[in-house]
Amino acid sequence: MGDGEALYELLDSEDVSIALGVPTVWLALLQYCEKAGKKLAKLEKTLIGGAAVPRSMIEKFYKVHDVEVRQGWGMTEMSPLGTVNVLKAGLETLSDEEKIDLATKAGRGLFGCELRIVDDEGTVLPWDGVAYGALQVRGPWVCSDYFKLEGSAGTHTEDGWFETGDVATIDPRGYLAITDRTKDVIKSGGEWISSIELENTAMGHPAVAEAAVIGISHPKWTERPLLVVVRAEGKTLDKKEILEFFEGKVASWWIPTDVAFVDELPHTATGKVKKIELRRQFADYAFPE
């Protein structure tokens, strides 16, 4: 994956104007630029996928480096792209802050890709930007089955929609926002908590280099969020400070119950946080009384 300095030198020496990567790659680059006092003078646009992009990262690209961030979402089973985030006609007059808010979403469905979100009972939910549920897709180039499984994978509804395994919202303009994987969503007191939203909020703190949230068993609430944080190099941060940072940014009952500080997070080969490994590391963890 390379470190931030090596990536900066490569982009600069090759006069790269458009680059693609997962958030972890850009995180290392931005951290290096801040530490070294350098600007991405030649880069004009980044296309980011693989994981949700924190608002703080989009802001830094845009406000510090004058680089446009464009997100997308898809799956191998979708051949592979489902959405791309571009400004819809008529939205050109949005303020810079509103455009950044919009850029945090995964985008609108491409031609040939239908989207819908459903609740646990399979009821289709409204496109209001508030309701969130399991994301399903349908289209001529969305997979109809898996090789040799003959329908036994159970990945399609009776009416032919493919279960993506993601949890999402869709706003009235048709912009999709991935809020979690169904296997990662935290169910606390019968309500869902988005681990992605908590992670992206934590990433907005200047002393946080990287963050991940997992659900931990709780005797009263079934599950509660545990925030796992890697401190930014040379920065100090304690539990009280980071938990107070969430106040007013998310619902009070979403705020993580506890914080664990680690030197690094486990990653997949493509730079995503490996939550299976993280859960393994904290398998014996119990919240303080």
Backbone bond lengths (Angstrom), bond angles and torsions (degrees), N, CA, C in turn:
res aa  C-N    CA-C-N  psi(-1)  N-CA   C-N-CA  omega(-1)  CA-C   N-CA-C  phi
1 M - - - 1.447 - - 1.522 110.81 -
2 G 1.342 117.68 -29.71 1.460 120.24 177.09 1.512 111.82 81.47
3 D 1.344 115.85 152.19 1.454 118.27 178.87 1.522 109.99 -90.01
4 G 1.343 115.59 175.17 1.452 120.66 -176.29 1.508 113.71 -61.27
5 E 1.318 117.14 -39.94 1.463 120.69 -178.96 1.526 111.46 -65.39
6 A 1.333 116.00 -45.21 1.467 119.76 -179.92 1.523 110.94 -62.85
7 L 1.319 116.21 -39.09 1.460 120.19 179.50 1.527 111.15 -67.52
8 Y 1.337 116.15 -41.17 1.464 119.83 178.12 1.531 110.64 -60.90
9 E 1.320 117.17 -47.11 1.460 121.27 -178.81 1.530 111.19 -62.19
10 L 1.335 116.69 -37.99 1.457 120.76 179.29 1.529 110.76 -66.41
11 L 1.327 116.92 -47.22 1.466 120.60 179.70 1.523 111.30 -61.99
12 D 1.337 115.85 -39.91 1.455 120.47 -177.14 1.527 111.90 -72.41
13 S 1.321 116.58 -44.62 1.465 119.74 -176.14 1.522 112.91 -70.57
14 E 1.335 116.55 -27.89 1.455 121.01 -178.02 1.537 112.53 -98.32
15 D 1.328 116.69 6.45 1.474 121.70 179.08 1.527 111.98 52.76
16 V 1.321 116.48 45.79 1.463 121.60 -177.66 1.525 109.98 -73.58
17 S 1.327 116.43 128.04 1.464 120.78 178.91 1.532 112.09 -107.00
18 I 1.340 117.39 -25.70 1.463 122.19 177.14 1.526 108.14 -131.36
19 A 1.336 116.41 130.77 1.460 120.58 -179.00 1.523 109.87 -139.16
20 L 1.338 116.01 148.45 1.458 122.05 -177.93 1.520 109.43 -119.61
21 G 1.333 116.32 145.33 1.455 119.13 178.10 1.514 112.08 179.95
22 V 1.325 115.76 171.59 1.464 121.64 176.09 1.528 108.91 -87.42
23 P 1.336 118.80 160.81 1.467 120.65 -175.98 1.522 115.30 -54.59
24 T 1.330 117.45 -35.74 1.469 119.92 -178.10 1.524 111.66 -60.52
25 V 1.322 117.41 -37.45 1.465 121.85 178.99 1.524 110.07 -62.98
26 W 1.339 115.83 -46.78 1.466 119.78 -177.89 1.526 111.91 -71.24
27 L 1.313 116.71 -28.39 1.462 120.23 177.56 1.527 110.18 -60.64
28 A 1.319 116.39 -45.82 1.468 120.34 179.35 1.527 110.94 -63.74
29 L 1.329 116.49 -39.59 1.464 120.70 -179.83 1.520 111.23 -65.18
30 L 1.327 117.46 -47.05 1.465 121.10 -178.79 1.524 111.63 -65.29
31 Q 1.307 116.46 -37.41 1.470 119.71 177.91 1.531 110.71 -64.24
32 Y 1.328 116.31 -41.03 1.462 119.67 178.11 1.528 110.56 -64.27
33 C 1.329 117.46 -45.92 1.469 121.07 -178.94 1.523 111.28 -59.47
34 E 1.320 116.56 -42.35 1.464 120.20 179.87 1.520 110.91 -64.98
35 K 1.317 116.40 -43.82 1.465 121.01 -178.45 1.525 111.79 -67.53
36 A 1.341 116.39 -38.67 1.465 121.18 -176.33 1.527 113.03 -90.57
37 G 1.344 116.93 -5.67 1.459 120.25 -178.98 1.516 113.18 67.92
38 K 1.334 116.94 36.31 1.466 120.80 -177.86 1.524 111.17 -111.91
39 K 1.333 115.69 157.00 1.454 122.14 -179.97 1.525 109.93 -121.27
40 L 1.326 115.08 146.91 1.462 120.63 178.47 1.526 108.52 -84.27
41 A 1.308 115.39 78.17 1.466 121.23 -171.04 1.522 113.59 -70.65
42 K 1.326 117.47 -26.73 1.469 120.47 -175.16 1.525 113.37 -99.09
43 L 1.312 116.46 -23.44 1.456 120.52 -178.86 1.530 109.98 -74.77
44 E 1.325 116.63 131.86 1.459 121.90 -178.60 1.531 112.89 -110.68
45 K 1.327 116.34 -31.35 1.463 119.18 -174.07 1.522 110.23 -150.65
46 T 1.336 116.36 142.57 1.455 121.75 172.23 1.520 108.46 -121.35
47 L 1.315 116.36 136.88 1.454 122.32 174.15 1.521 106.72 -108.14
48 I 1.330 116.40 118.63 1.465 120.45 -170.65 1.520 110.23 -120.97
49 G 1.321 116.30 132.51 1.459 122.76 177.05 1.508 109.81 -146.42
50 G 1.321 116.45 -174.38 1.461 120.88 177.60 1.509 113.94 91.66
51 A 1.322 117.48 -28.49 1.465 122.74 179.16 1.524 107.66 -164.21
52 A 1.327 115.68 159.01 1.464 119.86 179.34 1.527 110.24 -63.71
53 V 1.330 116.46 143.91 1.466 121.65 -177.27 1.534 109.36 -98.58
54 P 1.337 118.25 122.55 1.461 120.50 179.00 1.531 111.58 -61.60
55 R 1.326 116.41 143.53 1.463 120.50 178.14 1.525 110.68 -57.71
56 S 1.337 116.38 -37.65 1.461 120.36 -178.91 1.527 111.52 -60.28
57 M 1.339 117.75 -34.40 1.463 121.64 178.58 1.527 110.53 -70.38
58 I 1.327 116.61 -42.73 1.467 120.74 178.58 1.525 109.84 -62.74
59 E 1.336 116.75 -42.93 1.472 121.72 178.37 1.520 111.35 -59.94
60 K 1.311 115.82 -44.86 1.462 119.56 -177.55 1.518 111.23 -65.43
61 F 1.322 117.20 -43.70 1.461 120.49 176.34 1.527 110.75 -58.80
62 Y 1.315 116.01 -45.69 1.463 121.26 -173.18 1.534 112.26 -75.49
63 K 1.340 115.80 -48.91 1.464 119.69 -171.96 1.528 113.46 -83.34
64 V 1.307 117.59 -32.21 1.467 120.82 -177.27 1.531 111.09 -93.44
65 H 1.332 116.86 -40.30 1.467 120.43 -172.33 1.527 114.01 -112.36
66 D 1.332 117.43 -1.75 1.469 121.72 -179.37 1.529 111.13 55.10
67 V 1.338 115.82 42.86 1.465 122.67 -179.67 1.531 109.47 -113.97
68 E 1.319 117.02 130.53 1.460 121.59 178.28 1.525 109.98 -81.88
69 V 1.336 115.76 134.06 1.463 121.43 175.71 1.522 108.57 -104.62
70 R 1.310 115.69 129.55 1.456 120.52 177.75 1.524 108.25 -126.68
71 Q 1.334 115.76 122.09 1.458 120.79 -179.60 1.523 111.80 -95.07
72 G 1.314 114.36 162.92 1.453 121.59 171.84 1.514 108.79 -150.30
73 W 1.314 115.43 166.75 1.470 120.13 177.97 1.516 108.93 -144.81
74 G 1.308 115.57 145.19 1.457 119.50 177.54 1.518 110.46 -176.97
75 M 1.310 115.09 -174.48 1.455 121.83 -179.68 1.530 108.28 -149.03
76 T 1.306 116.86 157.22 1.463 120.52 174.45 1.526 109.85 -54.12
77 E 1.329 115.69 -39.05 1.467 120.60 -177.46 1.527 112.99 -68.01
78 M 1.337 116.97 -8.01 1.467 120.79 -178.39 1.527 111.82 -108.58
79 S 1.292 116.48 4.37 1.475 124.59 172.14 1.528 119.21 69.52
80 P 1.298 125.35 33.69 1.461 127.53 -11.97 1.529 113.13 -117.75
81 L 1.350 118.77 -1.27 1.465 120.20 -168.88 1.520 112.05 -93.98
82 G 1.349 116.33 138.75 1.455 121.18 178.25 1.510 113.74 -115.02
83 T 1.339 116.79 -41.00 1.462 121.50 -179.42 1.520 110.28 -138.42
84 V 1.326 115.43 155.02 1.460 122.86 172.31 1.529 107.19 -139.72
85 N 1.324 116.49 139.55 1.456 120.15 -178.59 1.527 110.50 -94.15
86 V 1.303 115.77 104.34 1.461 122.78 171.87 1.523 107.42 -129.38
87 L 1.324 116.72 157.10 1.459 120.30 178.95 1.520 110.43 -68.73
88 K 1.304 115.60 124.28 1.460 120.71 175.98 1.531 108.86 -71.53
89 A 1.322 116.71 144.84 1.464 120.71 178.65 1.522 110.37 -52.98
90 G 1.329 115.84 133.07 1.452 121.31 -178.89 1.516 113.51 99.82
91 L 1.342 117.18 -8.64 1.467 120.60 -178.90 1.527 112.15 -102.07
92 E 1.325 116.50 7.91 1.473 120.30 -176.57 1.525 112.49 -64.40
93 T 1.327 116.68 -23.63 1.470 120.11 -176.93 1.531 113.37 -88.20
94 L 1.315 117.74 2.63 1.467 119.91 176.77 1.519 110.09 -59.62
95 S 1.327 116.40 149.61 1.467 120.51 176.51 1.520 109.52 -69.02
96 D 1.333 116.61 165.49 1.467 120.39 178.67 1.525 111.16 -58.12
97 E 1.333 117.16 -41.31 1.458 120.55 -179.22 1.526 110.68 -65.79
98 E 1.326 116.71 -39.75 1.465 120.35 178.58 1.528 111.06 -66.46
99 K 1.332 116.46 -36.15 1.464 119.71 178.18 1.527 110.68 -67.84
100 I 1.324 116.66 -36.60 1.468 119.80 177.29 1.526 109.81 -67.01
101 D 1.348 116.70 -41.57 1.466 120.09 176.53 1.523 110.37 -57.11
102 L 1.325 116.25 -43.63 1.462 121.07 -179.26 1.527 110.86 -67.27
103 A 1.333 115.98 -35.44 1.470 120.66 -178.11 1.527 112.71 -67.72
104 T 1.338 117.79 -15.77 1.468 120.14 178.85 1.532 111.54 -76.12
105 K 1.327 117.18 -9.49 1.458 120.60 -178.60 1.530 110.72 -92.97
106 A 1.329 115.02 162.12 1.465 120.37 -175.11 1.522 112.58 -79.33
107 G 1.331 117.36 -13.17 1.457 119.77 175.26 1.514 114.45 109.88
108 R 1.316 115.46 -173.65 1.461 123.05 -177.73 1.534 110.28 -100.41
109 G 1.328 115.31 152.13 1.452 120.35 -178.03 1.521 112.59 -62.85
110 L 1.326 116.43 139.20 1.455 121.32 176.71 1.530 110.68 -75.05
111 F 1.315 115.70 162.09 1.464 120.21 174.41 1.529 109.08 -55.58
112 G 1.329 115.63 131.06 1.458 120.13 179.39 1.505 114.20 91.89
113 C 1.332 116.99 0.03 1.474 120.12 179.37 1.526 109.22 -123.88
114 E 1.326 116.06 109.44 1.463 120.92 175.51 1.524 109.48 -89.75
115 L 1.334 115.55 143.81 1.459 121.79 -179.18 1.526 110.26 -124.12
116 R 1.304 116.33 145.97 1.465 120.07 168.53 1.521 108.69 -155.65
117 I 1.341 115.74 158.44 1.460 121.14 175.47 1.527 107.92 -122.89
118 V 1.330 116.33 143.13 1.462 121.35 -176.87 1.521 110.14 -133.82
119 D 1.337 115.65 156.37 1.462 119.61 177.11 1.528 110.04 -88.06
120 D 1.339 116.83 -172.54 1.468 121.19 -176.05 1.524 112.65 -62.55
121 E 1.336 116.78 -24.52 1.463 120.70 179.96 1.526 112.36 -91.47
122 G 1.350 117.01 -1.20 1.453 120.70 -179.97 1.518 114.19 87.86
123 T 1.338 116.89 7.48 1.464 120.92 178.04 1.522 109.88 -74.07
124 V 1.333 116.68 130.52 1.459 121.01 -179.23 1.525 109.54 -69.40
125 L 1.331 116.78 130.94 1.464 122.53 -176.33 1.528 110.76 -98.38
126 P 1.337 116.87 156.28 1.471 120.55 -176.25 1.525 113.13 -74.31
127 W 1.330 115.18 155.71 1.458 122.14 173.03 1.522 107.90 -88.09
128 D 1.329 116.41 77.89 1.460 120.53 -178.31 1.528 112.84 -119.92
129 G 1.340 116.34 1.45 1.461 120.17 -179.54 1.508 113.92 76.10
130 V 1.331 117.32 -1.21 1.470 122.05 -178.62 1.522 110.49 -112.22
131 A 1.332 115.92 -53.58 1.467 120.16 179.66 1.523 109.88 -63.94
132 Y 1.313 116.78 135.44 1.455 119.13 174.98 1.523 110.32 -133.34
133 G 1.321 113.96 144.25 1.457 119.62 -177.45 1.509 110.70 -160.43
134 A 1.319 115.88 -170.56 1.467 121.63 -178.04 1.521 109.79 -67.61
135 L 1.329 116.49 130.46 1.459 122.12 -178.36 1.521 110.69 -85.99
136 Q 1.327 115.35 128.30 1.456 121.81 176.34 1.523 108.98 -123.83
137 V 1.331 116.20 148.21 1.473 121.07 -178.96 1.522 109.91 -132.95
138 R 1.339 113.79 158.03 1.468 119.21 178.60 1.522 108.43 -151.68
139 G 1.316 116.91 143.21 1.458 120.08 178.64 1.508 111.46 172.21
140 P 1.327 117.84 166.12 1.468 122.08 -175.82 1.522 114.24 -64.57
141 W 1.336 118.35 -22.28 1.470 118.77 178.59 1.532 112.21 -115.89
142 V 1.335 115.29 20.53 1.462 120.49 169.40 1.524 107.12 -90.92
143 C 1.325 117.41 136.09 1.469 120.53 -173.53 1.529 111.03 -56.50
144 S 1.313 115.84 143.35 1.461 121.71 178.56 1.520 112.00 -99.03
145 D 1.332 116.59 -16.38 1.454 120.48 -179.95 1.530 108.89 -172.57
146 Y 1.315 116.59 173.50 1.459 121.92 176.35 1.533 110.04 -106.65
147 F 1.310 115.29 145.46 1.462 122.44 -176.36 1.526 111.63 -54.19
148 K 1.325 115.69 123.60 1.470 125.12 175.87 1.530 115.13 69.57
149 L 1.354 118.02 0.29 1.466 119.02 -179.67 1.525 112.20 -88.88
150 E 1.342 117.20 -22.12 1.466 122.88 174.52 1.530 112.49 51.59
151 G 1.335 115.64 46.04 1.461 120.00 175.84 1.510 115.40 85.38
152 S 1.334 118.12 -3.78 1.466 120.24 -175.95 1.513 113.61 -76.45
153 A 1.341 117.22 -10.06 1.470 119.98 179.76 1.521 111.66 -72.03
154 G 1.331 117.45 -22.40 1.461 121.16 177.94 1.511 113.82 67.15
155 T 1.335 117.13 32.58 1.462 120.99 -175.35 1.525 113.92 -96.56
156 H 1.337 117.60 0.35 1.456 120.91 -179.03 1.532 110.88 -124.19
157 T 1.332 114.50 145.61 1.455 119.53 175.37 1.531 109.09 -77.97
158 E 1.317 115.84 170.22 1.462 119.59 -179.12 1.525 112.03 -63.32
159 D 1.348 116.30 -29.39 1.465 118.84 179.77 1.528 112.80 -94.47
160 G 1.349 117.17 15.96 1.455 120.73 168.08 1.517 117.52 91.87
161 W 1.325 118.72 12.81 1.471 120.91 177.86 1.521 109.96 -88.82
162 F 1.319 115.93 138.04 1.473 122.20 -179.86 1.526 110.32 -86.76
163 E 1.329 115.98 129.84 1.469 122.14 178.39 1.529 108.94 -82.77
164 T 1.319 116.94 111.49 1.467 120.59 -175.05 1.518 113.69 -76.95
165 G 1.341 116.98 -24.03 1.468 119.38 -174.50 1.513 112.62 87.53
166 D 1.344 117.01 3.43 1.460 121.60 178.06 1.521 110.73 -103.55
167 V 1.330 115.68 154.48 1.455 122.84 171.52 1.524 106.54 -110.96
168 A 1.324 117.00 136.65 1.466 119.30 -171.93 1.521 112.43 -151.02
169 T 1.338 114.77 166.61 1.454 123.21 166.37 1.525 107.09 -119.35
170 I 1.330 116.34 156.63 1.458 122.17 173.35 1.523 107.08 -132.13
171 D 1.335 117.28 125.78 1.458 119.24 -176.94 1.533 110.65 -86.72
172 P 1.343 117.45 171.91 1.469 120.15 -176.34 1.523 114.16 -60.12
173 R 1.328 118.15 -20.98 1.469 121.14 177.82 1.519 112.71 -85.54
174 G 1.353 116.05 -4.99 1.457 120.35 179.32 1.515 114.36 94.17
175 Y 1.342 117.65 8.27 1.462 120.53 -179.84 1.533 110.09 -82.68
176 L 1.320 114.24 125.48 1.460 122.65 -179.53 1.523 110.43 -88.01
177 A 1.337 116.31 139.03 1.468 121.04 173.02 1.523 107.86 -129.61
178 I 1.319 116.52 119.40 1.469 120.87 177.84 1.527 107.69 -78.17
179 T 1.335 116.79 123.87 1.462 120.11 -179.14 1.524 112.61 -103.26
180 D 1.330 116.93 -16.28 1.464 119.38 179.25 1.514 110.40 179.15
181 R 1.331 115.64 171.26 1.456 122.13 163.29 1.523 106.13 -91.42
182 T 1.324 117.79 147.11 1.460 119.34 -178.76 1.532 111.04 -59.37
183 K 1.333 116.63 -30.35 1.465 119.75 -179.69 1.523 112.24 -79.93
184 D 1.345 117.54 -12.86 1.466 121.12 -177.48 1.522 113.41 -106.54
185 V 1.341 117.63 -14.87 1.454 119.99 -178.00 1.530 109.12 -61.71
186 I 1.321 116.44 142.30 1.458 121.71 -176.86 1.524 108.97 -99.55
187 K 1.313 117.47 122.24 1.454 121.96 -179.23 1.526 108.80 -102.87
188 S 1.328 114.43 107.98 1.463 121.30 -173.93 1.526 109.36 -122.10
189 G 1.321 116.12 116.86 1.458 119.87 179.45 1.514 113.24 60.12
190 G 1.332 117.51 31.63 1.452 121.66 179.47 1.517 114.39 84.48
191 E 1.336 118.22 -1.38 1.465 122.44 179.68 1.529 109.71 -113.84
192 W 1.338 116.05 155.13 1.463 121.75 179.29 1.517 110.66 -92.03
193 I 1.325 115.70 140.06 1.466 123.00 173.50 1.526 107.43 -121.38
194 S 1.324 116.74 130.76 1.462 121.85 -178.91 1.526 110.74 -82.77
195 S 1.326 116.39 115.22 1.465 119.46 177.49 1.527 110.43 -67.56
196 I 1.339 117.37 -33.76 1.470 120.83 -179.50 1.521 111.29 -64.36
197 E 1.345 116.75 -43.40 1.462 119.17 -179.76 1.524 111.01 -64.14
198 L 1.329 116.95 -39.17 1.463 120.01 177.57 1.530 110.79 -65.62
199 E 1.320 117.01 -41.80 1.470 120.97 179.18 1.525 111.10 -63.01
200 N 1.329 116.63 -45.20 1.461 120.16 -179.36 1.521 112.03 -66.22
201 T 1.329 116.49 -34.47 1.466 119.95 176.16 1.523 110.36 -65.51
202 A 1.328 116.68 -46.67 1.467 120.90 179.44 1.521 111.51 -59.86
203 M 1.339 116.25 -36.84 1.460 120.82 -179.05 1.521 112.57 -66.03
204 G 1.328 117.06 -15.41 1.453 120.63 177.20 1.507 113.31 -76.23
205 H 1.331 118.50 -11.78 1.474 121.35 177.98 1.524 108.85 -79.36
206 P 1.320 117.96 130.91 1.469 120.51 -175.41 1.522 114.80 -63.39
207 A 1.326 117.69 -17.64 1.469 119.94 -179.43 1.523 112.33 -95.55
208 V 1.326 117.32 3.72 1.464 121.46 179.90 1.525 109.73 -102.60
209 A 1.319 116.01 120.88 1.467 120.40 176.54 1.514 110.35 -85.00
210 E 1.329 116.68 -41.22 1.459 121.58 -179.77 1.525 108.46 -156.80
211 A 1.337 115.59 150.98 1.456 119.26 -178.34 1.518 110.24 -145.95
212 A 1.321 115.75 150.55 1.463 122.22 174.81 1.522 107.82 -143.04
213 V 1.320 115.78 151.64 1.466 121.24 179.87 1.520 108.64 -127.92
214 I 1.329 115.94 132.98 1.464 121.15 175.69 1.522 108.67 -130.41
215 G 1.331 115.33 155.51 1.453 120.34 176.54 1.516 110.63 -86.12
216 I 1.333 114.78 133.77 1.469 121.28 179.01 1.528 108.11 -119.53
217 S 1.317 116.33 138.63 1.459 121.24 -179.39 1.532 111.13 -55.37
218 H 1.342 115.43 137.38 1.460 121.24 -179.12 1.532 108.17 -133.67
219 P 1.339 118.18 134.19 1.473 120.29 -174.50 1.523 114.26 -63.93
220 K 1.333 118.30 -27.43 1.461 121.38 -177.68 1.524 112.56 -100.48
221 W 1.353 117.25 -43.01 1.460 121.99 -170.47 1.531 113.98 -103.04
222 T 1.314 117.48 9.14 1.474 124.21 -177.05 1.530 110.63 73.48
223 E 1.348 117.13 -59.55 1.460 121.80 175.76 1.521 109.04 -140.26
224 R 1.328 115.02 150.14 1.461 121.17 171.24 1.531 107.71 -138.26
225 P 1.355 116.87 152.82 1.464 119.52 -178.14 1.528 113.38 -76.65
226 L 1.327 114.41 136.21 1.460 122.33 170.13 1.524 106.95 -110.90
227 L 1.318 116.38 124.21 1.464 122.04 178.77 1.526 109.04 -92.68
228 V 1.320 116.33 124.85 1.467 121.86 178.63 1.528 107.41 -111.12
229 V 1.334 116.71 122.15 1.462 121.87 -169.22 1.525 112.07 -123.48
230 V 1.335 114.82 137.47 1.464 121.87 167.13 1.527 106.36 -105.02
231 R 1.327 116.85 119.42 1.460 120.17 179.76 1.525 110.50 -70.24
232 A 1.336 115.74 145.34 1.461 120.46 174.22 1.517 109.11 -66.45
233 E 1.333 115.99 147.55 1.461 121.26 -176.90 1.529 110.78 -57.94
234 G 1.330 115.20 128.28 1.459 120.69 176.90 1.515 114.30 80.87
235 K 1.330 118.55 1.21 1.467 121.84 -178.17 1.523 110.43 -104.89
236 T 1.329 115.84 150.66 1.460 121.78 174.88 1.525 108.79 -108.79
237 L 1.299 115.93 146.71 1.465 120.78 -178.41 1.520 108.09 -162.12
238 D 1.337 116.23 130.67 1.454 118.77 176.48 1.528 110.30 -115.45
239 K 1.312 114.40 173.32 1.459 120.67 -175.15 1.528 112.07 -60.57
240 K 1.314 117.43 -44.71 1.467 121.70 -177.16 1.524 110.61 -60.58
241 E 1.321 117.25 -43.43 1.461 121.45 -176.84 1.526 111.91 -65.22
242 I 1.322 117.55 -44.38 1.466 118.94 -177.00 1.523 110.93 -72.04
243 L 1.332 118.67 -35.46 1.465 119.74 178.34 1.532 111.14 -68.70
244 E 1.324 117.26 -36.63 1.470 120.55 176.64 1.520 110.96 -65.91
245 F 1.335 117.34 -27.80 1.461 122.06 179.84 1.534 111.52 -63.16
246 F 1.328 117.25 -26.00 1.466 121.13 -179.29 1.531 112.57 -76.34
247 E 1.321 116.99 -21.31 1.462 120.60 -174.12 1.528 111.21 -61.08
248 G 1.323 115.55 128.56 1.455 121.15 -179.70 1.519 113.96 84.35
249 K 1.346 117.00 -9.39 1.472 120.98 -179.27 1.526 111.93 -101.43
250 V 1.318 116.85 -28.69 1.462 122.46 176.19 1.524 107.52 -136.55
251 A 1.323 116.28 166.40 1.465 120.50 176.42 1.528 109.41 -57.24
252 S 1.321 116.22 142.12 1.473 119.99 -174.50 1.523 112.13 -58.34
253 W 1.342 116.73 -34.48 1.464 118.43 -178.18 1.530 112.66 -79.49
254 W 1.348 116.62 -6.86 1.462 120.89 173.92 1.533 111.45 -82.41
255 I 1.314 118.03 -24.15 1.474 121.54 -173.10 1.536 109.33 -55.88
256 P 1.341 117.04 129.70 1.477 119.75 -177.93 1.521 112.81 -51.64
257 T 1.304 115.20 145.69 1.454 121.16 -179.78 1.523 111.48 -77.21
258 D 1.326 116.61 -29.35 1.459 119.71 179.99 1.531 109.48 -152.63
259 V 1.339 114.63 167.34 1.461 122.09 -178.18 1.528 109.00 -130.51
260 A 1.316 116.02 137.07 1.465 121.64 173.19 1.528 108.09 -120.74
261 F 1.320 117.25 131.07 1.464 121.69 178.36 1.532 108.91 -100.70
262 V 1.337 116.01 131.29 1.468 121.61 -178.96 1.528 109.20 -131.90
263 D 1.322 116.01 162.83 1.469 120.83 179.81 1.522 111.77 -76.62
264 E 1.335 116.77 -32.33 1.460 120.59 178.69 1.515 109.89 -159.38
265 L 1.342 115.35 159.17 1.453 121.56 176.53 1.532 109.20 -102.72
266 P 1.325 117.52 148.92 1.468 119.58 176.71 1.527 110.36 -74.11
267 H 1.335 116.92 138.42 1.462 121.33 -178.72 1.519 111.35 -126.44
268 T 1.327 114.84 153.63 1.454 120.58 172.22 1.531 108.07 -79.54
269 A 1.328 116.52 176.09 1.465 120.73 179.97 1.522 112.03 -63.87
270 T 1.353 117.20 -23.29 1.465 120.35 179.99 1.521 112.88 -95.56
271 G 1.341 117.00 5.77 1.458 119.77 174.72 1.512 115.80 94.47
272 K 1.347 118.60 1.36 1.456 120.46 177.40 1.529 109.55 -78.69
273 V 1.336 115.79 149.64 1.461 119.40 175.14 1.523 108.50 -67.61
274 K 1.319 116.03 129.26 1.466 121.79 -177.91 1.525 108.17 -88.34
275 K 1.342 115.86 90.54 1.461 119.96 -174.22 1.524 113.15 -70.67
276 I 1.321 116.60 -25.58 1.465 118.97 175.56 1.523 109.77 -60.73
277 E 1.341 115.82 -44.45 1.457 120.80 178.80 1.526 110.74 -67.91
278 L 1.333 116.43 -37.65 1.468 120.38 179.67 1.532 110.36 -63.72
279 R 1.318 116.73 -41.68 1.466 120.00 178.00 1.524 110.61 -64.92
280 R 1.331 115.36 -34.29 1.459 119.82 178.11 1.538 110.10 -65.30
281 Q 1.338 115.44 -41.34 1.468 119.93 -179.90 1.525 111.99 -63.48
282 F 1.354 115.64 -34.05 1.473 119.84 -176.28 1.531 111.54 -107.55
283 A 1.324 116.51 25.15 1.466 121.32 -177.84 1.526 112.26 -59.90
284 D 1.328 117.44 -33.14 1.466 120.90 -177.25 1.523 112.97 -99.18
285 Y 1.344 116.27 8.34 1.462 120.16 -177.58 1.538 110.59 -71.78
286 A 1.329 115.74 142.37 1.479 121.96 174.46 1.522 107.77 -134.44
287 F 1.325 117.10 136.81 1.470 120.55 178.88 1.522 110.33 -62.81
288 P 1.331 117.91 146.50 1.461 120.87 176.53 1.526 110.47 -59.84
289 E 1.311 116.10 149.84 1.479 120.21 178.91 1.518 109.70 -64.12
